[in-house]
Amino acid sequence: MRTTTGTKQSVSSYGVIRYLGLAFLAWCILVFATGCVGEGGGGERTTVPNVVDLAFRDAQTRLASRGLRWRQRGTEYVFDQPPSGWSTADDDVVVSQDPPPGARVEPASVVTLEIACHPPGDESGRCID
């Protein structure tokens, strides 16, 4: 054991190790409590709203307000704002969504929407022009 000059406190390697161990434990608690580690690397998450049974236009607006993107099932296009000039019938309704309502996702995640067209689309159930 050695003593520091000018004080009567002793510094031991055991004390330093214990201090570092406690500091590491505090860091671990902080990291895991704030969600910095785990699903997708952490950060803020948003809750997917329920858009089933909403008009397609209303569903788009609700998803955009949460910072989410969407695509219509069976297409490869992804949107983050309702596209201008792209018309859908007023009575096209969302019949399913993935991820489900209440799921916690990262901002800008894509929600897949299945739309029921009125009048119905082709035999596959997809909307057609």
VMD Tcl script that draws the C-alpha trace (Angstrom):
set ca {
  {0.00 0.00 0.00}
  {1.20 3.49 -0.72}
  {0.08 6.76 0.72}
  {-0.38 9.95 -1.19}
  {1.73 12.95 -0.36}
  {0.06 15.45 1.93}
  {-2.87 13.25 2.96}
  {-3.36 10.34 5.24}
  {-5.66 8.42 2.85}
  {-4.32 5.25 1.34}
  {-4.96 4.28 -2.21}
  {-5.16 0.59 -2.95}
  {-5.53 -1.20 -6.20}
  {-8.57 -2.94 -4.70}
  {-10.30 0.43 -4.23}
  {-9.58 1.47 -7.80}
  {-10.89 -1.82 -9.16}
  {-14.03 -1.52 -7.05}
  {-14.57 2.05 -8.25}
  {-14.15 1.04 -11.91}
  {-16.53 -1.89 -11.41}
  {-19.19 0.39 -9.96}
  {-18.71 2.88 -12.78}
  {-19.11 0.08 -15.34}
  {-22.26 -1.18 -13.60}
  {-23.75 2.33 -13.63}
  {-22.94 2.66 -17.34}
  {-24.64 -0.69 -18.09}
  {-27.77 0.32 -16.21}
  {-27.89 3.64 -18.05}
  {-27.43 2.06 -21.48}
  {-30.05 -0.66 -21.01}
  {-32.55 1.63 -19.27}
  {-32.50 4.14 -22.13}
  {-32.84 1.47 -24.82}
  {-29.50 2.16 -26.47}
  {-28.88 -1.55 -26.82}
  {-31.31 -4.13 -28.07}
  {-33.78 -4.05 -30.93}
  {-32.30 -2.06 -33.77}
  {-29.74 -0.13 -31.77}
  {-32.17 1.97 -29.77}
  {-33.22 5.52 -30.09}
  {-36.75 6.78 -30.05}
  {-39.57 4.49 -31.11}
  {-43.11 5.23 -32.15}
  {-46.32 3.27 -31.75}
  {-48.01 2.04 -34.91}
  {-51.55 3.46 -34.96}
  {-54.59 1.37 -35.82}
  {-55.57 2.27 -39.40}
  {-57.74 -0.80 -40.10}
  {-61.26 0.19 -41.19}
  {-60.11 3.72 -42.05}
  {-60.39 5.20 -45.51}
  {-57.07 4.77 -47.31}
  {-56.54 8.55 -47.45}
  {-57.13 8.90 -43.69}
  {-54.76 6.01 -42.99}
  {-52.02 7.71 -45.01}
  {-52.47 10.94 -43.07}
  {-52.41 9.17 -39.70}
  {-49.23 7.22 -40.56}
  {-47.48 10.34 -41.88}
  {-48.31 12.21 -38.66}
  {-46.38 9.53 -36.73}
  {-43.37 9.73 -39.04}
  {-44.12 6.32 -40.58}
  {-43.97 5.27 -44.22}
  {-46.36 2.86 -45.92}
  {-46.83 0.74 -48.96}
  {-49.84 -0.99 -50.40}
  {-49.64 -4.80 -50.25}
  {-48.62 -6.15 -53.62}
  {-46.65 -3.05 -54.66}
  {-43.04 -2.05 -54.24}
  {-43.64 1.69 -53.81}
  {-43.04 3.20 -50.36}
  {-44.50 6.58 -49.36}
  {-43.95 8.99 -46.49}
  {-46.57 11.56 -47.58}
  {-49.82 11.07 -49.49}
  {-48.75 11.34 -53.15}
  {-50.20 14.32 -54.99}
  {-52.20 13.49 -58.06}
  {-52.62 9.85 -57.01}
  {-56.29 9.30 -56.53}
  {-57.96 6.53 -54.65}
  {-61.67 6.09 -54.34}
  {-63.11 7.72 -51.23}
  {-64.44 4.38 -50.08}
  {-61.20 2.36 -50.41}
  {-60.72 0.98 -46.91}
  {-57.71 -0.51 -45.09}
  {-58.57 -4.12 -44.19}
  {-55.24 -5.17 -42.65}
  {-51.87 -3.76 -41.67}
  {-48.43 -5.08 -40.81}
  {-46.95 -4.40 -38.25}
  {-50.10 -4.58 -36.16}
  {-51.55 -1.66 -34.18}
  {-49.65 -0.93 -30.99}
  {-46.32 -2.31 -32.24}
  {-43.30 -0.19 -31.26}
  {-41.15 0.61 -34.30}
  {-38.39 2.99 -35.26}
  {-39.36 6.21 -37.02}
  {-39.63 5.92 -40.83}
  {-40.51 2.21 -40.57}
  {-42.75 0.89 -43.36}
  {-46.32 -0.22 -42.62}
  {-47.84 -2.52 -45.24}
  {-51.51 -1.82 -45.87}
  {-54.02 -4.11 -47.57}
  {-56.77 -2.12 -49.23}
  {-60.30 -3.27 -50.10}
  {-61.55 -1.51 -53.19}
  {-65.15 -0.53 -53.74}
  {-66.13 -1.56 -56.28}
  {-63.91 -4.61 -55.84}
  {-60.69 -4.95 -57.80}
  {-59.66 -7.95 -59.83}
  {-60.04 -11.57 -58.72}
  {-56.97 -11.30 -56.47}
  {-58.75 -8.58 -54.45}
  {-56.19 -5.91 -55.36}
  {-57.27 -2.45 -56.42}
  {-57.15 -1.82 -60.13}
  {-57.42 1.37 -62.21}
}
mol new
graphics top color blue
foreach p $ca { graphics top sphere $p radius 0.5 }
foreach p [lrange $ca 0 end-1] q [lrange $ca 1 end] { graphics top cylinder $p $q radius 0.2 }
display resetview
